[in-house]
Amino acid sequence: EAEWEYAARGGTASPYFFGGNPKDFSDQGFWRKIFPAKTDSISSYVIYTKNSRGRTQEPDVVKSNPFGLKNMLGNVMEYCADKYDPEVYGKRADGAHDPVNTQGEEWVIRGGNYLSDAADVRSAARDHTLHDSWLKTDPQQPKSIWWYSD
């Protein structure tokens, strides 16, 4: 998970590698009915609910981050090797190098997807799922460790 976040941030420390505030891009909240979200910059880099047309998109429709990576945010969620713990950042020692959480039942997924709101495709946004629940809907035999149906 730590490696994923490092790659997604592209060497930046802001919520998005291209700058900006989640509140500026989000459709959530009362004022968004009156003042539309400013989506030009986020739409250049992220496939999310405002520009996905309800489906995944080809990787080349967005610009890359400073590391040259595309689709780290939005389009499809990415499965991490870490188990999910909502308090994991508070438990880590400062300076931990590529910590991996192996305790728990659920797996971490990062990046948001094509139906996510702008606030859910931030570099630091985290989510989780039950691994076995994913596999139940996998039509492949043998089951794929990469299947994601949610």
MODELLER restraints for C-alpha pairs under 7 A, 6 or more apart:
rsr = mdl.restraints
at = mdl.atoms
rsr.add(forms.Gaussian(group=physical.xy_distance, feature=features.Distance(at['CA:1:A'], at['CA:80:A']), mean=5.46, stdev=0.5))
rsr.add(forms.Gaussian(group=physical.xy_distance, feature=features.Distance(at['CA:1:A'], at['CA:81:A']), mean=6.70, stdev=0.5))
rsr.add(forms.Gaussian(group=physical.xy_distance, feature=features.Distance(at['CA:1:A'], at['CA:82:A']), mean=5.97, stdev=0.5))
rsr.add(forms.Gaussian(group=physical.xy_distance, feature=features.Distance(at['CA:2:A'], at['CA:98:A']), mean=5.73, stdev=0.5))
rsr.add(forms.Gaussian(group=physical.xy_distance, feature=features.Distance(at['CA:2:A'], at['CA:99:A']), mean=6.72, stdev=0.5))
rsr.add(forms.Gaussian(group=physical.xy_distance, feature=features.Distance(at['CA:3:A'], at['CA:98:A']), mean=6.52, stdev=0.5))
rsr.add(forms.Gaussian(group=physical.xy_distance, feature=features.Distance(at['CA:5:A'], at['CA:123:A']), mean=6.23, stdev=0.5))
rsr.add(forms.Gaussian(group=physical.xy_distance, feature=features.Distance(at['CA:5:A'], at['CA:124:A']), mean=6.83, stdev=0.5))
rsr.add(forms.Gaussian(group=physical.xy_distance, feature=features.Distance(at['CA:8:A'], at['CA:72:A']), mean=5.30, stdev=0.5))
rsr.add(forms.Gaussian(group=physical.xy_distance, feature=features.Distance(at['CA:8:A'], at['CA:73:A']), mean=6.95, stdev=0.5))
rsr.add(forms.Gaussian(group=physical.xy_distance, feature=features.Distance(at['CA:8:A'], at['CA:123:A']), mean=5.98, stdev=0.5))
rsr.add(forms.Gaussian(group=physical.xy_distance, feature=features.Distance(at['CA:9:A'], at['CA:16:A']), mean=6.77, stdev=0.5))
rsr.add(forms.Gaussian(group=physical.xy_distance, feature=features.Distance(at['CA:9:A'], at['CA:17:A']), mean=5.10, stdev=0.5))
rsr.add(forms.Gaussian(group=physical.xy_distance, feature=features.Distance(at['CA:9:A'], at['CA:123:A']), mean=5.87, stdev=0.5))
rsr.add(forms.Gaussian(group=physical.xy_distance, feature=features.Distance(at['CA:10:A'], at['CA:17:A']), mean=6.07, stdev=0.5))
rsr.add(forms.Gaussian(group=physical.xy_distance, feature=features.Distance(at['CA:10:A'], at['CA:65:A']), mean=5.79, stdev=0.5))
rsr.add(forms.Gaussian(group=physical.xy_distance, feature=features.Distance(at['CA:10:A'], at['CA:66:A']), mean=5.04, stdev=0.5))
rsr.add(forms.Gaussian(group=physical.xy_distance, feature=features.Distance(at['CA:10:A'], at['CA:67:A']), mean=5.16, stdev=0.5))
rsr.add(forms.Gaussian(group=physical.xy_distance, feature=features.Distance(at['CA:15:A'], at['CA:21:A']), mean=6.93, stdev=0.5))
rsr.add(forms.Gaussian(group=physical.xy_distance, feature=features.Distance(at['CA:15:A'], at['CA:122:A']), mean=5.29, stdev=0.5))
rsr.add(forms.Gaussian(group=physical.xy_distance, feature=features.Distance(at['CA:15:A'], at['CA:123:A']), mean=5.65, stdev=0.5))
rsr.add(forms.Gaussian(group=physical.xy_distance, feature=features.Distance(at['CA:15:A'], at['CA:124:A']), mean=6.77, stdev=0.5))
rsr.add(forms.Gaussian(group=physical.xy_distance, feature=features.Distance(at['CA:16:A'], at['CA:122:A']), mean=5.56, stdev=0.5))
rsr.add(forms.Gaussian(group=physical.xy_distance, feature=features.Distance(at['CA:16:A'], at['CA:123:A']), mean=5.75, stdev=0.5))
rsr.add(forms.Gaussian(group=physical.xy_distance, feature=features.Distance(at['CA:17:A'], at['CA:65:A']), mean=6.55, stdev=0.5))
rsr.add(forms.Gaussian(group=physical.xy_distance, feature=features.Distance(at['CA:22:A'], at['CA:118:A']), mean=6.07, stdev=0.5))
rsr.add(forms.Gaussian(group=physical.xy_distance, feature=features.Distance(at['CA:22:A'], at['CA:119:A']), mean=5.03, stdev=0.5))
rsr.add(forms.Gaussian(group=physical.xy_distance, feature=features.Distance(at['CA:24:A'], at['CA:37:A']), mean=5.81, stdev=0.5))
rsr.add(forms.Gaussian(group=physical.xy_distance, feature=features.Distance(at['CA:24:A'], at['CA:38:A']), mean=5.91, stdev=0.5))
rsr.add(forms.Gaussian(group=physical.xy_distance, feature=features.Distance(at['CA:25:A'], at['CA:37:A']), mean=5.10, stdev=0.5))
rsr.add(forms.Gaussian(group=physical.xy_distance, feature=features.Distance(at['CA:25:A'], at['CA:38:A']), mean=5.45, stdev=0.5))
rsr.add(forms.Gaussian(group=physical.xy_distance, feature=features.Distance(at['CA:25:A'], at['CA:39:A']), mean=5.57, stdev=0.5))
rsr.add(forms.Gaussian(group=physical.xy_distance, feature=features.Distance(at['CA:25:A'], at['CA:118:A']), mean=5.74, stdev=0.5))
rsr.add(forms.Gaussian(group=physical.xy_distance, feature=features.Distance(at['CA:26:A'], at['CA:37:A']), mean=6.10, stdev=0.5))
rsr.add(forms.Gaussian(group=physical.xy_distance, feature=features.Distance(at['CA:26:A'], at['CA:117:A']), mean=6.18, stdev=0.5))
rsr.add(forms.Gaussian(group=physical.xy_distance, feature=features.Distance(at['CA:26:A'], at['CA:118:A']), mean=4.97, stdev=0.5))
rsr.add(forms.Gaussian(group=physical.xy_distance, feature=features.Distance(at['CA:26:A'], at['CA:119:A']), mean=6.14, stdev=0.5))
rsr.add(forms.Gaussian(group=physical.xy_distance, feature=features.Distance(at['CA:27:A'], at['CA:37:A']), mean=6.13, stdev=0.5))
rsr.add(forms.Gaussian(group=physical.xy_distance, feature=features.Distance(at['CA:43:A'], at['CA:51:A']), mean=6.57, stdev=0.5))
rsr.add(forms.Gaussian(group=physical.xy_distance, feature=features.Distance(at['CA:44:A'], at['CA:62:A']), mean=5.40, stdev=0.5))
rsr.add(forms.Gaussian(group=physical.xy_distance, feature=features.Distance(at['CA:44:A'], at['CA:63:A']), mean=6.02, stdev=0.5))
rsr.add(forms.Gaussian(group=physical.xy_distance, feature=features.Distance(at['CA:45:A'], at['CA:62:A']), mean=4.77, stdev=0.5))
rsr.add(forms.Gaussian(group=physical.xy_distance, feature=features.Distance(at['CA:45:A'], at['CA:63:A']), mean=5.00, stdev=0.5))
rsr.add(forms.Gaussian(group=physical.xy_distance, feature=features.Distance(at['CA:45:A'], at['CA:64:A']), mean=6.74, stdev=0.5))
rsr.add(forms.Gaussian(group=physical.xy_distance, feature=features.Distance(at['CA:46:A'], at['CA:62:A']), mean=6.36, stdev=0.5))
rsr.add(forms.Gaussian(group=physical.xy_distance, feature=features.Distance(at['CA:46:A'], at['CA:71:A']), mean=6.53, stdev=0.5))
rsr.add(forms.Gaussian(group=physical.xy_distance, feature=features.Distance(at['CA:46:A'], at['CA:73:A']), mean=5.79, stdev=0.5))
rsr.add(forms.Gaussian(group=physical.xy_distance, feature=features.Distance(at['CA:46:A'], at['CA:74:A']), mean=5.38, stdev=0.5))
rsr.add(forms.Gaussian(group=physical.xy_distance, feature=features.Distance(at['CA:47:A'], at['CA:74:A']), mean=4.93, stdev=0.5))
rsr.add(forms.Gaussian(group=physical.xy_distance, feature=features.Distance(at['CA:47:A'], at['CA:75:A']), mean=4.83, stdev=0.5))
rsr.add(forms.Gaussian(group=physical.xy_distance, feature=features.Distance(at['CA:47:A'], at['CA:114:A']), mean=5.42, stdev=0.5))
rsr.add(forms.Gaussian(group=physical.xy_distance, feature=features.Distance(at['CA:48:A'], at['CA:74:A']), mean=5.36, stdev=0.5))
rsr.add(forms.Gaussian(group=physical.xy_distance, feature=features.Distance(at['CA:48:A'], at['CA:75:A']), mean=6.23, stdev=0.5))
rsr.add(forms.Gaussian(group=physical.xy_distance, feature=features.Distance(at['CA:48:A'], at['CA:113:A']), mean=6.09, stdev=0.5))
rsr.add(forms.Gaussian(group=physical.xy_distance, feature=features.Distance(at['CA:48:A'], at['CA:114:A']), mean=4.10, stdev=0.5))
rsr.add(forms.Gaussian(group=physical.xy_distance, feature=features.Distance(at['CA:48:A'], at['CA:115:A']), mean=5.49, stdev=0.5))
rsr.add(forms.Gaussian(group=physical.xy_distance, feature=features.Distance(at['CA:48:A'], at['CA:116:A']), mean=5.38, stdev=0.5))
rsr.add(forms.Gaussian(group=physical.xy_distance, feature=features.Distance(at['CA:48:A'], at['CA:117:A']), mean=6.49, stdev=0.5))
rsr.add(forms.Gaussian(group=physical.xy_distance, feature=features.Distance(at['CA:48:A'], at['CA:118:A']), mean=6.88, stdev=0.5))
rsr.add(forms.Gaussian(group=physical.xy_distance, feature=features.Distance(at['CA:49:A'], at['CA:114:A']), mean=5.45, stdev=0.5))
rsr.add(forms.Gaussian(group=physical.xy_distance, feature=features.Distance(at['CA:49:A'], at['CA:115:A']), mean=4.30, stdev=0.5))
rsr.add(forms.Gaussian(group=physical.xy_distance, feature=features.Distance(at['CA:49:A'], at['CA:116:A']), mean=5.35, stdev=0.5))
rsr.add(forms.Gaussian(group=physical.xy_distance, feature=features.Distance(at['CA:49:A'], at['CA:117:A']), mean=5.85, stdev=0.5))
rsr.add(forms.Gaussian(group=physical.xy_distance, feature=features.Distance(at['CA:52:A'], at['CA:114:A']), mean=5.60, stdev=0.5))
rsr.add(forms.Gaussian(group=physical.xy_distance, feature=features.Distance(at['CA:54:A'], at['CA:114:A']), mean=6.86, stdev=0.5))
rsr.add(forms.Gaussian(group=physical.xy_distance, feature=features.Distance(at['CA:54:A'], at['CA:115:A']), mean=6.62, stdev=0.5))
rsr.add(forms.Gaussian(group=physical.xy_distance, feature=features.Distance(at['CA:55:A'], at['CA:114:A']), mean=6.30, stdev=0.5))
rsr.add(forms.Gaussian(group=physical.xy_distance, feature=features.Distance(at['CA:56:A'], at['CA:75:A']), mean=5.44, stdev=0.5))
rsr.add(forms.Gaussian(group=physical.xy_distance, feature=features.Distance(at['CA:56:A'], at['CA:114:A']), mean=5.83, stdev=0.5))
rsr.add(forms.Gaussian(group=physical.xy_distance, feature=features.Distance(at['CA:57:A'], at['CA:75:A']), mean=6.59, stdev=0.5))
rsr.add(forms.Gaussian(group=physical.xy_distance, feature=features.Distance(at['CA:59:A'], at['CA:70:A']), mean=6.50, stdev=0.5))
rsr.add(forms.Gaussian(group=physical.xy_distance, feature=features.Distance(at['CA:59:A'], at['CA:71:A']), mean=6.39, stdev=0.5))
rsr.add(forms.Gaussian(group=physical.xy_distance, feature=features.Distance(at['CA:62:A'], at['CA:70:A']), mean=6.84, stdev=0.5))
rsr.add(forms.Gaussian(group=physical.xy_distance, feature=features.Distance(at['CA:63:A'], at['CA:70:A']), mean=6.50, stdev=0.5))
rsr.add(forms.Gaussian(group=physical.xy_distance, feature=features.Distance(at['CA:64:A'], at['CA:70:A']), mean=4.48, stdev=0.5))
rsr.add(forms.Gaussian(group=physical.xy_distance, feature=features.Distance(at['CA:72:A'], at['CA:111:A']), mean=5.92, stdev=0.5))
rsr.add(forms.Gaussian(group=physical.xy_distance, feature=features.Distance(at['CA:73:A'], at['CA:111:A']), mean=4.43, stdev=0.5))
rsr.add(forms.Gaussian(group=physical.xy_distance, feature=features.Distance(at['CA:73:A'], at['CA:112:A']), mean=6.20, stdev=0.5))
rsr.add(forms.Gaussian(group=physical.xy_distance, feature=features.Distance(at['CA:73:A'], at['CA:121:A']), mean=5.44, stdev=0.5))
rsr.add(forms.Gaussian(group=physical.xy_distance, feature=features.Distance(at['CA:74:A'], at['CA:111:A']), mean=5.51, stdev=0.5))
rsr.add(forms.Gaussian(group=physical.xy_distance, feature=features.Distance(at['CA:74:A'], at['CA:112:A']), mean=4.79, stdev=0.5))
rsr.add(forms.Gaussian(group=physical.xy_distance, feature=features.Distance(at['CA:74:A'], at['CA:113:A']), mean=4.23, stdev=0.5))
rsr.add(forms.Gaussian(group=physical.xy_distance, feature=features.Distance(at['CA:74:A'], at['CA:114:A']), mean=5.55, stdev=0.5))
rsr.add(forms.Gaussian(group=physical.xy_distance, feature=features.Distance(at['CA:74:A'], at['CA:121:A']), mean=5.74, stdev=0.5))
rsr.add(forms.Gaussian(group=physical.xy_distance, feature=features.Distance(at['CA:75:A'], at['CA:113:A']), mean=4.40, stdev=0.5))
rsr.add(forms.Gaussian(group=physical.xy_distance, feature=features.Distance(at['CA:75:A'], at['CA:114:A']), mean=4.27, stdev=0.5))
rsr.add(forms.Gaussian(group=physical.xy_distance, feature=features.Distance(at['CA:76:A'], at['CA:112:A']), mean=6.49, stdev=0.5))
rsr.add(forms.Gaussian(group=physical.xy_distance, feature=features.Distance(at['CA:76:A'], at['CA:113:A']), mean=4.34, stdev=0.5))
rsr.add(forms.Gaussian(group=physical.xy_distance, feature=features.Distance(at['CA:76:A'], at['CA:114:A']), mean=6.34, stdev=0.5))
rsr.add(forms.Gaussian(group=physical.xy_distance, feature=features.Distance(at['CA:77:A'], at['CA:109:A']), mean=6.11, stdev=0.5))
rsr.add(forms.Gaussian(group=physical.xy_distance, feature=features.Distance(at['CA:77:A'], at['CA:110:A']), mean=5.58, stdev=0.5))
rsr.add(forms.Gaussian(group=physical.xy_distance, feature=features.Distance(at['CA:77:A'], at['CA:111:A']), mean=5.18, stdev=0.5))
rsr.add(forms.Gaussian(group=physical.xy_distance, feature=features.Distance(at['CA:77:A'], at['CA:112:A']), mean=5.02, stdev=0.5))
rsr.add(forms.Gaussian(group=physical.xy_distance, feature=features.Distance(at['CA:77:A'], at['CA:113:A']), mean=5.21, stdev=0.5))
rsr.add(forms.Gaussian(group=physical.xy_distance, feature=features.Distance(at['CA:78:A'], at['CA:109:A']), mean=5.33, stdev=0.5))
rsr.add(forms.Gaussian(group=physical.xy_distance, feature=features.Distance(at['CA:78:A'], at['CA:110:A']), mean=5.24, stdev=0.5))
rsr.add(forms.Gaussian(group=physical.xy_distance, feature=features.Distance(at['CA:78:A'], at['CA:111:A']), mean=6.23, stdev=0.5))
rsr.add(forms.Gaussian(group=physical.xy_distance, feature=features.Distance(at['CA:79:A'], at['CA:108:A']), mean=6.27, stdev=0.5))
rsr.add(forms.Gaussian(group=physical.xy_distance, feature=features.Distance(at['CA:79:A'], at['CA:109:A']), mean=4.59, stdev=0.5))
rsr.add(forms.Gaussian(group=physical.xy_distance, feature=features.Distance(at['CA:79:A'], at['CA:110:A']), mean=6.65, stdev=0.5))
rsr.add(forms.Gaussian(group=physical.xy_distance, feature=features.Distance(at['CA:80:A'], at['CA:107:A']), mean=6.88, stdev=0.5))
rsr.add(forms.Gaussian(group=physical.xy_distance, feature=features.Distance(at['CA:80:A'], at['CA:108:A']), mean=5.42, stdev=0.5))
rsr.add(forms.Gaussian(group=physical.xy_distance, feature=features.Distance(at['CA:80:A'], at['CA:109:A']), mean=5.77, stdev=0.5))
rsr.add(forms.Gaussian(group=physical.xy_distance, feature=features.Distance(at['CA:82:A'], at['CA:100:A']), mean=5.54, stdev=0.5))
rsr.add(forms.Gaussian(group=physical.xy_distance, feature=features.Distance(at['CA:82:A'], at['CA:101:A']), mean=4.98, stdev=0.5))
rsr.add(forms.Gaussian(group=physical.xy_distance, feature=features.Distance(at['CA:82:A'], at['CA:102:A']), mean=6.02, stdev=0.5))
rsr.add(forms.Gaussian(group=physical.xy_distance, feature=features.Distance(at['CA:82:A'], at['CA:107:A']), mean=6.03, stdev=0.5))
rsr.add(forms.Gaussian(group=physical.xy_distance, feature=features.Distance(at['CA:82:A'], at['CA:108:A']), mean=5.85, stdev=0.5))
rsr.add(forms.Gaussian(group=physical.xy_distance, feature=features.Distance(at['CA:83:A'], at['CA:101:A']), mean=5.48, stdev=0.5))
rsr.add(forms.Gaussian(group=physical.xy_distance, feature=features.Distance(at['CA:83:A'], at['CA:102:A']), mean=5.42, stdev=0.5))
rsr.add(forms.Gaussian(group=physical.xy_distance, feature=features.Distance(at['CA:83:A'], at['CA:103:A']), mean=5.95, stdev=0.5))
rsr.add(forms.Gaussian(group=physical.xy_distance, feature=features.Distance(at['CA:83:A'], at['CA:104:A']), mean=5.52, stdev=0.5))
rsr.add(forms.Gaussian(group=physical.xy_distance, feature=features.Distance(at['CA:83:A'], at['CA:105:A']), mean=6.58, stdev=0.5))
rsr.add(forms.Gaussian(group=physical.xy_distance, feature=features.Distance(at['CA:83:A'], at['CA:106:A']), mean=5.55, stdev=0.5))
rsr.add(forms.Gaussian(group=physical.xy_distance, feature=features.Distance(at['CA:83:A'], at['CA:107:A']), mean=4.37, stdev=0.5))
rsr.add(forms.Gaussian(group=physical.xy_distance, feature=features.Distance(at['CA:83:A'], at['CA:108:A']), mean=5.75, stdev=0.5))
rsr.add(forms.Gaussian(group=physical.xy_distance, feature=features.Distance(at['CA:84:A'], at['CA:104:A']), mean=6.36, stdev=0.5))
rsr.add(forms.Gaussian(group=physical.xy_distance, feature=features.Distance(at['CA:84:A'], at['CA:106:A']), mean=5.32, stdev=0.5))
rsr.add(forms.Gaussian(group=physical.xy_distance, feature=features.Distance(at['CA:84:A'], at['CA:107:A']), mean=5.07, stdev=0.5))
rsr.add(forms.Gaussian(group=physical.xy_distance, feature=features.Distance(at['CA:84:A'], at['CA:108:A']), mean=4.98, stdev=0.5))
rsr.add(forms.Gaussian(group=physical.xy_distance, feature=features.Distance(at['CA:84:A'], at['CA:128:A']), mean=6.22, stdev=0.5))
rsr.add(forms.Gaussian(group=physical.xy_distance, feature=features.Distance(at['CA:106:A'], at['CA:128:A']), mean=6.19, stdev=0.5))
rsr.add(forms.Gaussian(group=physical.xy_distance, feature=features.Distance(at['CA:106:A'], at['CA:129:A']), mean=5.54, stdev=0.5))
rsr.add(forms.Gaussian(group=physical.xy_distance, feature=features.Distance(at['CA:106:A'], at['CA:130:A']), mean=4.79, stdev=0.5))
rsr.add(forms.Gaussian(group=physical.xy_distance, feature=features.Distance(at['CA:106:A'], at['CA:131:A']), mean=6.37, stdev=0.5))
rsr.add(forms.Gaussian(group=physical.xy_distance, feature=features.Distance(at['CA:107:A'], at['CA:128:A']), mean=5.50, stdev=0.5))
rsr.add(forms.Gaussian(group=physical.xy_distance, feature=features.Distance(at['CA:107:A'], at['CA:129:A']), mean=5.76, stdev=0.5))
rsr.add(forms.Gaussian(group=physical.xy_distance, feature=features.Distance(at['CA:107:A'], at['CA:130:A']), mean=6.44, stdev=0.5))
rsr.add(forms.Gaussian(group=physical.xy_distance, feature=features.Distance(at['CA:107:A'], at['CA:131:A']), mean=6.48, stdev=0.5))
rsr.add(forms.Gaussian(group=physical.xy_distance, feature=features.Distance(at['CA:108:A'], at['CA:126:A']), mean=6.96, stdev=0.5))
rsr.add(forms.Gaussian(group=physical.xy_distance, feature=features.Distance(at['CA:108:A'], at['CA:127:A']), mean=5.93, stdev=0.5))
rsr.add(forms.Gaussian(group=physical.xy_distance, feature=features.Distance(at['CA:108:A'], at['CA:128:A']), mean=4.61, stdev=0.5))
rsr.add(forms.Gaussian(group=physical.xy_distance, feature=features.Distance(at['CA:108:A'], at['CA:129:A']), mean=6.92, stdev=0.5))
rsr.add(forms.Gaussian(group=physical.xy_distance, feature=features.Distance(at['CA:109:A'], at['CA:126:A']), mean=6.40, stdev=0.5))
rsr.add(forms.Gaussian(group=physical.xy_distance, feature=features.Distance(at['CA:109:A'], at['CA:127:A']), mean=5.25, stdev=0.5))
rsr.add(forms.Gaussian(group=physical.xy_distance, feature=features.Distance(at['CA:109:A'], at['CA:128:A']), mean=5.31, stdev=0.5))
rsr.add(forms.Gaussian(group=physical.xy_distance, feature=features.Distance(at['CA:110:A'], at['CA:125:A']), mean=6.68, stdev=0.5))
rsr.add(forms.Gaussian(group=physical.xy_distance, feature=features.Distance(at['CA:110:A'], at['CA:126:A']), mean=5.31, stdev=0.5))
rsr.add(forms.Gaussian(group=physical.xy_distance, feature=features.Distance(at['CA:110:A'], at['CA:127:A']), mean=6.20, stdev=0.5))
rsr.add(forms.Gaussian(group=physical.xy_distance, feature=features.Distance(at['CA:111:A'], at['CA:121:A']), mean=5.40, stdev=0.5))
rsr.add(forms.Gaussian(group=physical.xy_distance, feature=features.Distance(at['CA:111:A'], at['CA:123:A']), mean=6.84, stdev=0.5))
rsr.add(forms.Gaussian(group=physical.xy_distance, feature=features.Distance(at['CA:111:A'], at['CA:125:A']), mean=6.96, stdev=0.5))
rsr.add(forms.Gaussian(group=physical.xy_distance, feature=features.Distance(at['CA:112:A'], at['CA:120:A']), mean=5.78, stdev=0.5))
rsr.add(forms.Gaussian(group=physical.xy_distance, feature=features.Distance(at['CA:112:A'], at['CA:121:A']), mean=4.78, stdev=0.5))
rsr.add(forms.Gaussian(group=physical.xy_distance, feature=features.Distance(at['CA:134:A'], at['CA:147:A']), mean=6.73, stdev=0.5))
rsr.add(forms.Gaussian(group=physical.xy_distance, feature=features.Distance(at['CA:134:A'], at['CA:148:A']), mean=5.82, stdev=0.5))
rsr.add(forms.Gaussian(group=physical.xy_distance, feature=features.Distance(at['CA:134:A'], at['CA:149:A']), mean=6.17, stdev=0.5))
rsr.add(forms.Gaussian(group=physical.xy_distance, feature=features.Distance(at['CA:135:A'], at['CA:143:A']), mean=6.56, stdev=0.5))
rsr.add(forms.Gaussian(group=physical.xy_distance, feature=features.Distance(at['CA:135:A'], at['CA:147:A']), mean=6.74, stdev=0.5))
rsr.add(forms.Gaussian(group=physical.xy_distance, feature=features.Distance(at['CA:137:A'], at['CA:149:A']), mean=6.78, stdev=0.5))
rsr.add(forms.Gaussian(group=physical.xy_distance, feature=features.Distance(at['CA:138:A'], at['CA:147:A']), mean=6.24, stdev=0.5))
